[in-house]
Amino acid sequence: YYVITDFAGAGESVVKLPNTGNETVLDAIANVGGLSSVSSKRVWIARPAPNGSGDQILPVDWLGITRRGTTRTNFQILPGDRVFVMGN
């Protein structure tokens, strides 16, 4: 899977990580060292659609996961997923 971080006009970073089958969104962000100071907390997963027709977009409630302990959008990462972190 990939974690793609936007640096608010200063480019993007793409990190490729191995999928062991147990990673969640929170694990993915931790594996790249957390969010940067210019991250907006807007996070989503682009997941290849099962039938090959485009992507599924899964919005992530970052504050819910990290501040309120809500796990509903702490999705399990699947092979081929791209986790996007938007810059401010």
Secondary structure as the mmCIF struct_conf table of DSSP 4:
data_model
#
loop_
_struct_conf.conf_type_id
_struct_conf.id
_struct_conf.beg_label_comp_id
_struct_conf.beg_label_asym_id
_struct_conf.beg_label_seq_id
_struct_conf.end_label_comp_id
_struct_conf.end_label_asym_id
_struct_conf.end_label_seq_id
STRN STRN1 TYR A 2 ASP A 6
TURN_TY1_P TURN_TY1_P1 ALA A 8 GLY A 9
BEND BEND1 ALA A 10 ALA A 10
STRN STRN2 GLU A 12 LYS A 16
BEND BEND2 GLY A 21 GLY A 21
STRN STRN3 THR A 24 THR A 24
HELX_RH_AL_P HELX_RH_AL_P1 VAL A 25 ASN A 31
TURN_TY1_P TURN_TY1_P2 VAL A 32 GLY A 33
BEND BEND3 GLY A 34 GLY A 34
TURN_TY1_P TURN_TY1_P3 SER A 37 VAL A 38
STRN STRN4 SER A 39 PRO A 48
TURN_TY1_P TURN_TY1_P4 PRO A 50 ASN A 51
BEND BEND4 GLY A 52 GLY A 54
STRN STRN5 ASP A 55 ASP A 61
HELX_RH_AL_P HELX_RH_AL_P2 TRP A 62 ARG A 67
BEND BEND5 ARG A 68 ARG A 68
TURN_TY1_P TURN_TY1_P5 ARG A 72 THR A 73
HELX_LH_PP_P HELX_LH_PP_P1 PHE A 75 PHE A 75
STRN STRN6 GLN A 76 GLN A 76
HELX_LH_PP_P HELX_LH_PP_P2 ILE A 77 ILE A 77
TURN_TY1_P TURN_TY1_P6 PRO A 79 GLY A 80
STRN STRN7 ARG A 82 GLY A 87
#
